């Protein structure tokens, strides 16, 4: 079973859009987007969960990828496809 992709995001985040485009090239278009610009409690939850303040913050299943740069690095290293398929990081 493929893991769910969750992304903490805001309305005007270029890196969030880039992450969505990269995931779309992998066939992932159903992303659980959590808008932290509309929900202060969600922003606090994101910061507690990730230890970070910036968006995007991306999870594939329970694995915290990080932001767009880390997502792209996983792809360049050839590890993103396996992670999206449900293999452990």
N, CA, C and O atoms as a GROMACS GRO file, in nm:
protein
  356
    1UNK      N    1   0.083  -0.118   0.000
    1UNK     CA    2   0.000   0.000   0.000
    1UNK      C    3   0.088   0.125   0.000
    1UNK      O    4   0.182   0.135   0.078
    2UNK      N    5   0.055   0.217  -0.088
    2UNK     CA    6   0.134   0.340  -0.098
    2UNK      C    7   0.107   0.430   0.022
    2UNK      O    8  -0.006   0.443   0.067
    3UNK      N    9   0.213   0.492   0.072
    3UNK     CA   10   0.195   0.584   0.186
    3UNK      C   11   0.128   0.714   0.142
    3UNK      O   12   0.141   0.756   0.027
    4UNK      N   13   0.058   0.777   0.235
    4UNK     CA   14  -0.003   0.908   0.209
    4UNK      C   15   0.106   1.014   0.210
    4UNK      O   16   0.203   1.004   0.286
    5UNK      N   17   0.089   1.114   0.127
    5UNK     CA   18   0.180   1.229   0.126
    5UNK      C   19   0.106   1.345   0.192
    5UNK      O   20  -0.004   1.381   0.152
    6UNK      N   21   0.169   1.402   0.292
    6UNK     CA   22   0.114   1.516   0.364
    6UNK      C   23   0.211   1.632   0.348
    6UNK      O   24   0.332   1.616   0.362
    7UNK      N   25   0.156   1.750   0.319
    7UNK     CA   26   0.242   1.867   0.303
    7UNK      C   27   0.182   1.986   0.376
    7UNK      O   28   0.068   2.025   0.351
    8UNK      N   29   0.260   2.042   0.467
    8UNK     CA   30   0.224   2.169   0.529
    8UNK      C   31   0.259   2.277   0.427
    8UNK      O   32   0.369   2.278   0.372
    9UNK      N   33   0.166   2.367   0.402
    9UNK     CA   34   0.180   2.461   0.292
    9UNK      C   35   0.112   2.594   0.323
    9UNK      O   36   0.042   2.607   0.423
   10UNK      N   37   0.133   2.691   0.235
   10UNK     CA   38   0.062   2.819   0.239
   10UNK      C   39   0.013   2.850   0.098
   10UNK      O   40   0.050   2.782   0.003
   11UNK      N   41  -0.071   2.952   0.087
   11UNK     CA   42  -0.129   2.986  -0.043
   11UNK      C   43  -0.024   3.034  -0.143
   11UNK      O   44  -0.032   3.002  -0.262
   12UNK      N   45   0.074   3.110  -0.096
   12UNK     CA   46   0.171   3.172  -0.187
   12UNK      C   47   0.312   3.122  -0.158
   12UNK      O   48   0.397   3.198  -0.113
   13UNK      N   49   0.334   2.996  -0.184
   13UNK     CA   50   0.463   2.934  -0.155
   13UNK      C   51   0.516   2.869  -0.283
   13UNK      O   52   0.466   2.765  -0.325
   14UNK      N   53   0.615   2.932  -0.344
   14UNK     CA   54   0.672   2.879  -0.467
   14UNK      C   55   0.733   2.741  -0.450
   14UNK      O   56   0.720   2.656  -0.538
   15UNK      N   57   0.800   2.719  -0.338
   15UNK     CA   58   0.860   2.587  -0.315
   15UNK      C   59   0.754   2.480  -0.294
   15UNK      O   60   0.775   2.364  -0.329
   16UNK      N   61   0.640   2.519  -0.238
   16UNK     CA   62   0.529   2.423  -0.224
   16UNK      C   63   0.479   2.381  -0.361
   16UNK      O   64   0.453   2.263  -0.385
   17UNK      N   65   0.464   2.477  -0.451
   17UNK     CA   66   0.418   2.446  -0.587
   17UNK      C   67   0.521   2.358  -0.659
   17UNK      O   68   0.484   2.266  -0.731
   18UNK      N   69   0.649   2.386  -0.640
   18UNK     CA   70   0.754   2.303  -0.702
   18UNK      C   71   0.747   2.160  -0.650
   18UNK      O   72   0.762   2.064  -0.725
   19UNK      N   73   0.725   2.147  -0.519
   19UNK     CA   74   0.714   2.013  -0.460
   19UNK      C   75   0.594   1.939  -0.518
   19UNK      O   76   0.602   1.820  -0.549
   20UNK      N   77   0.482   2.011  -0.533
   20UNK     CA   78   0.362   1.950  -0.592
   20UNK      C   79   0.390   1.905  -0.735
   20UNK      O   80   0.346   1.797  -0.776
   21UNK      N   81   0.461   1.987  -0.811
   21UNK     CA   82   0.493   1.950  -0.951
   21UNK      C   83   0.585   1.828  -0.956
   21UNK      O   84   0.565   1.738  -1.038
   22UNK      N   85   0.685   1.824  -0.869
   22UNK     CA   86   0.775   1.709  -0.867
   22UNK      C   87   0.698   1.582  -0.830
   22UNK      O   88   0.716   1.477  -0.892
   23UNK      N   89   0.614   1.592  -0.729
   23UNK     CA   90   0.534   1.475  -0.689
   23UNK      C   91   0.439   1.433  -0.801
   23UNK      O   92   0.416   1.313  -0.821
   24UNK      N   93   0.384   1.530  -0.874
   24UNK     CA   94   0.294   1.498  -0.985
   24UNK      C   95   0.367   1.419  -1.094
   24UNK      O   96   0.308   1.332  -1.157
   25UNK      N   97   0.496   1.449  -1.116
   25UNK     CA   98   0.572   1.372  -1.216
   25UNK      C   99   0.588   1.227  -1.172
   25UNK      O  100   0.617   1.140  -1.254
   26UNK      N  101   0.570   1.202  -1.043
   26UNK     CA  102   0.580   1.066  -0.989
   26UNK      C  103   0.442   1.001  -0.977
   26UNK      O  104   0.430   0.891  -0.924
   27UNK      N  105   0.338   1.071  -1.026
   27UNK     CA  106   0.203   1.017  -1.021
   27UNK      C  107   0.130   1.047  -0.892
   27UNK      O  108   0.022   0.991  -0.868
   28UNK      N  109   0.186   1.132  -0.808
   28UNK     CA  110   0.123   1.166  -0.680
   28UNK      C  111   0.053   1.301  -0.695
   28UNK      O  112   0.118   1.405  -0.699
   29UNK      N  113  -0.078   1.297  -0.704
   29UNK     CA  114  -0.155   1.421  -0.714
   29UNK      C  115  -0.250   1.438  -0.596
   29UNK      O  116  -0.304   1.546  -0.575
   30UNK      N  117  -0.269   1.332  -0.520
   30UNK     CA  118  -0.357   1.338  -0.402
   30UNK      C  119  -0.271   1.361  -0.279
   30UNK      O  120  -0.223   1.266  -0.217
   31UNK      N  121  -0.252   1.487  -0.245
   31UNK     CA  122  -0.167   1.526  -0.133
   31UNK      C  123  -0.256   1.584  -0.023
   31UNK      O  124  -0.343   1.666  -0.050
   32UNK      N  125  -0.232   1.539   0.099
   32UNK     CA  126  -0.303   1.598   0.212
   32UNK      C  127  -0.236   1.730   0.245
   32UNK      O  128  -0.134   1.733   0.314
   33UNK      N  129  -0.293   1.839   0.196
   33UNK     CA  130  -0.235   1.972   0.217
   33UNK      C  131  -0.293   2.033   0.344
   33UNK      O  132  -0.414   2.041   0.363
   34UNK      N  133  -0.203   2.077   0.431
   34UNK     CA  134  -0.243   2.143   0.554
   34UNK      C  135  -0.198   2.288   0.543
   34UNK      O  136  -0.079   2.318   0.546
   35UNK      N  137  -0.294   2.378   0.530
   35UNK     CA  138  -0.267   2.521   0.511
   35UNK      C  139  -0.237   2.588   0.644
   35UNK      O  140  -0.329   2.612   0.723
   36UNK      N  141  -0.111   2.617   0.670
   36UNK     CA  142  -0.073   2.678   0.797
   36UNK      C  143  -0.094   2.829   0.798
   36UNK      O  144  -0.086   2.891   0.903
   37UNK      N  145  -0.120   2.889   0.682
   37UNK     CA  146  -0.148   3.032   0.678
   37UNK      C  147  -0.292   3.062   0.716
   37UNK      O  148  -0.326   3.177   0.745
   38UNK      N  149  -0.376   2.962   0.716
   38UNK     CA  150  -0.517   2.980   0.751
   38UNK      C  151  -0.551   2.926   0.889
   38UNK      O  152  -0.662   2.947   0.939
   39UNK      N  153  -0.457   2.856   0.951
   39UNK     CA  154  -0.486   2.788   1.077
   39UNK      C  155  -0.363   2.796   1.168
   39UNK      O  156  -0.266   2.723   1.150
   40UNK      N  157  -0.369   2.886   1.267
   40UNK     CA  158  -0.256   2.905   1.358
   40UNK      C  159  -0.224   2.777   1.435
   40UNK      O  160  -0.107   2.749   1.460
   41UNK      N  161  -0.325   2.701   1.472
   41UNK     CA  162  -0.302   2.576   1.544
   41UNK      C  163  -0.226   2.476   1.457
   41UNK      O  164  -0.142   2.400   1.507
   42UNK      N  165  -0.255   2.476   1.327
   42UNK     CA  166  -0.184   2.386   1.235
   42UNK      C  167  -0.037   2.427   1.224
   42UNK      O  168   0.051   2.341   1.217
   43UNK      N  169  -0.010   2.558   1.223
   43UNK     CA  170   0.130   2.606   1.217
   43UNK      C  171   0.205   2.561   1.343
   43UNK      O  172   0.319   2.515   1.334
   44UNK      N  173   0.142   2.575   1.458
   44UNK     CA  174   0.205   2.534   1.583
   44UNK      C  175   0.230   2.383   1.582
   44UNK      O  176   0.336   2.336   1.622
   45UNK      N  177   0.131   2.308   1.535
   45UNK     CA  178   0.145   2.163   1.525
   45UNK      C  179   0.261   2.126   1.432
   45UNK      O  180   0.338   2.035   1.462
   46UNK      N  181   0.271   2.196   1.318
   46UNK     CA  182   0.380   2.171   1.224
   46UNK      C  183   0.515   2.196   1.291
   46UNK      O  184   0.607   2.115   1.279
   47UNK      N  185   0.527   2.308   1.361
   47UNK     CA  186   0.655   2.341   1.424
   47UNK      C  187   0.692   2.240   1.533
   47UNK      O  188   0.809   2.206   1.549
   48UNK      N  189   0.592   2.194   1.607
   48UNK     CA  190   0.618   2.093   1.709
   48UNK      C  191   0.656   1.960   1.646
   48UNK      O  192   0.745   1.890   1.696
   49UNK      N  193   0.590   1.925   1.538
   49UNK     CA  194   0.613   1.795   1.472
   49UNK      C  195   0.747   1.792   1.399
   49UNK      O  196   0.816   1.690   1.400
   50UNK      N  197   0.783   1.903   1.334
   50UNK     CA  198   0.902   1.904   1.248
   50UNK      C  199   1.022   1.975   1.308
   50UNK      O  200   1.136   1.949   1.268
   51UNK      N  201   0.998   2.064   1.404
   51UNK     CA  202   1.107   2.145   1.456
   51UNK      C  203   1.146   2.257   1.360
   51UNK      O  204   1.249   2.322   1.378
   52UNK      N  205   1.064   2.281   1.259
   52UNK     CA  206   1.092   2.383   1.158
   52UNK      C  207   0.976   2.481   1.147
   52UNK      O  208   0.863   2.452   1.187
   53UNK      N  209   1.008   2.600   1.093
   53UNK     CA  210   0.908   2.705   1.080
   53UNK      C  211   0.867   2.732   0.935
   53UNK      O  212   0.768   2.801   0.910
   54UNK      N  213   0.941   2.677   0.840
   54UNK     CA  214   0.919   2.709   0.700
   54UNK      C  215   0.835   2.603   0.630
   54UNK      O  216   0.827   2.488   0.674
   55UNK      N  217   0.772   2.643   0.520
   55UNK     CA  218   0.698   2.550   0.436
   55UNK      C  219   0.768   2.543   0.301
   55UNK      O  220   0.837   2.637   0.262
   56UNK      N  221   0.751   2.433   0.229
   56UNK     CA  222   0.672   2.317   0.268
   56UNK      C  223   0.745   2.230   0.369
   56UNK      O  224   0.868   2.232   0.377
   57UNK      N  225   0.669   2.155   0.444
   57UNK     CA  226   0.720   2.044   0.524
   57UNK      C  227   0.643   1.923   0.475
   57UNK      O  228   0.520   1.918   0.483
   58UNK      N  229   0.717   1.826   0.424
   58UNK     CA  230   0.657   1.714   0.353
   58UNK      C  231   0.681   1.584   0.429
   58UNK      O  232   0.791   1.556   0.476
   59UNK      N  233   0.574   1.508   0.441
   59UNK     CA  234   0.580   1.373   0.498
   59UNK      C  235   0.534   1.275   0.392
   59UNK      O  236   0.435   1.297   0.323
   60UNK      N  237   0.608   1.166   0.381
   60UNK     CA  238   0.564   1.052   0.300
   60UNK      C  239   0.542   0.940   0.401
   60UNK      O  240   0.636   0.883   0.456
   61UNK      N  241   0.414   0.911   0.424
   61UNK     CA  242   0.381   0.822   0.536
   61UNK      C  243   0.425   0.890   0.664
   61UNK      O  244   0.390   1.006   0.687
   62UNK      N  245   0.501   0.820   0.748
   62UNK     CA  246   0.552   0.877   0.872
   62UNK      C  247   0.692   0.936   0.856
   62UNK      O  248   0.748   0.989   0.952
   63UNK      N  249   0.749   0.927   0.736
   63UNK     CA  250   0.885   0.976   0.713
   63UNK      C  251   0.883   1.125   0.682
   63UNK      O  252   0.819   1.169   0.586
   64UNK      N  253   0.954   1.202   0.763
   64UNK     CA  254   0.964   1.346   0.739
   64UNK      C  255   1.073   1.372   0.637
   64UNK      O  256   1.192   1.356   0.666
   65UNK      N  257   1.031   1.411   0.517
   65UNK     CA  258   1.125   1.440   0.410
   65UNK      C  259   1.197   1.571   0.437
   65UNK      O  260   1.318   1.582   0.419
   66UNK      N  261   1.122   1.670   0.482
   66UNK     CA  262   1.173   1.806   0.498
   66UNK      C  263   1.102   1.894   0.397
   66UNK      O  264   0.983   1.880   0.373
   67UNK      N  265   1.178   1.986   0.338
   67UNK     CA  266   1.122   2.078   0.241
   67UNK      C  267   1.146   2.034   0.097
   67UNK      O  268   1.181   1.919   0.070
   68UNK      N  269   1.126   2.129   0.005
   68UNK     CA  270   1.143   2.097  -0.137
   68UNK      C  271   1.285   2.053  -0.168
   68UNK      O  272   1.305   1.958  -0.243
   69UNK      N  273   1.384   2.121  -0.112
   69UNK     CA  274   1.524   2.086  -0.143
   69UNK      C  275   1.554   1.941  -0.106
   69UNK      O  276   1.621   1.871  -0.182
   70UNK      N  277   1.505   1.896   0.008
   70UNK     CA  278   1.527   1.758   0.050
   70UNK      C  279   1.451   1.661  -0.039
   70UNK      O  280   1.501   1.553  -0.070
   71UNK      N  281   1.330   1.699  -0.080
   71UNK     CA  282   1.251   1.616  -0.172
   71UNK      C  283   1.325   1.598  -0.304
   71UNK      O  284   1.336   1.487  -0.356
   72UNK      N  285   1.374   1.709  -0.359
   72UNK     CA  286   1.448   1.704  -0.485
   72UNK      C  287   1.577   1.623  -0.470
   72UNK      O  288   1.616   1.551  -0.562
   73UNK      N  289   1.644   1.635  -0.356
   73UNK     CA  290   1.767   1.559  -0.332
   73UNK      C  291   1.738   1.409  -0.328
   73UNK      O  292   1.815   1.330  -0.381
   74UNK      N  293   1.627   1.370  -0.265
   74UNK     CA  294   1.587   1.229  -0.264
   74UNK      C  295   1.566   1.179  -0.406
   74UNK      O  296   1.605   1.068  -0.441
   75UNK      N  297   1.502   1.263  -0.489
   75UNK     CA  298   1.476   1.225  -0.627
   75UNK      C  299   1.608   1.209  -0.703
   75UNK      O  300   1.627   1.111  -0.775
   76UNK      N  301   1.697   1.304  -0.687
   76UNK     CA  302   1.827   1.297  -0.756
   76UNK      C  303   1.907   1.174  -0.713
   76UNK      O  304   1.980   1.116  -0.793
   77UNK      N  305   1.893   1.136  -0.586
   77UNK     CA  306   1.966   1.020  -0.534
   77UNK      C  307   1.900   0.888  -0.572
   77UNK      O  308   1.954   0.781  -0.543
   78UNK      N  309   1.783   0.895  -0.638
   78UNK     CA  310   1.714   0.774  -0.679
   78UNK      C  311   1.638   0.705  -0.568
   78UNK      O  312   1.604   0.588  -0.580
   79UNK      N  313   1.610   0.776  -0.458
   79UNK     CA  314   1.543   0.716  -0.342
   79UNK      C  315   1.396   0.754  -0.331
   79UNK      O  316   1.322   0.692  -0.254
   80UNK      N  317   1.351   0.854  -0.406
   80UNK     CA  318   1.214   0.902  -0.393
   80UNK      C  319   1.111   0.800  -0.441
   80UNK      O  320   1.009   0.780  -0.376
   81UNK      N  321   1.137   0.735  -0.554
   81UNK     CA  322   1.041   0.639  -0.609
   81UNK      C  323   1.012   0.526  -0.511
   81UNK      O  324   0.897   0.488  -0.490
   82UNK      N  325   1.118   0.472  -0.449
   82UNK     CA  326   1.100   0.363  -0.352
   82UNK      C  327   1.022   0.411  -0.231
   82UNK      O  328   0.938   0.339  -0.178
   83UNK      N  329   1.051   0.532  -0.187
   83UNK     CA  330   0.981   0.587  -0.071
   83UNK      C  331   0.832   0.605  -0.101
   83UNK      O  332   0.747   0.573  -0.018
   84UNK      N  333   0.803   0.655  -0.220
   84UNK     CA  334   0.663   0.674  -0.260
   84UNK      C  335   0.591   0.540  -0.281
   84UNK      O  336   0.469   0.532  -0.269
   85UNK      N  337   0.666   0.436  -0.312
   85UNK     CA  338   0.608   0.304  -0.331
   85UNK      C  339   0.584   0.231  -0.200
   85UNK      O  340   0.522   0.125  -0.196
   86UNK      N  341   0.636   0.290  -0.090
   86UNK     CA  342   0.611   0.230   0.040
   86UNK      C  343   0.732   0.165   0.104
   86UNK      O  344   0.721   0.107   0.212
   87UNK      N  345   0.847   0.174   0.039
   87UNK     CA  346   0.968   0.118   0.097
   87UNK      C  347   1.020   0.212   0.206
   87UNK      O  348   0.997   0.333   0.200
   88UNK      N  349   1.088   0.158   0.302
   88UNK     CA  350   1.145   0.240   0.408
   88UNK      C  351   1.254   0.330   0.353
   88UNK      O  352   1.322   0.297   0.255
   89UNK      N  353   1.270   0.445   0.418
   89UNK     CA  354   1.373   0.541   0.372
   89UNK      C  355   1.504   0.485   0.403
   89UNK      O  356   1.606   0.548   0.374
   0.00000   0.00000   0.00000
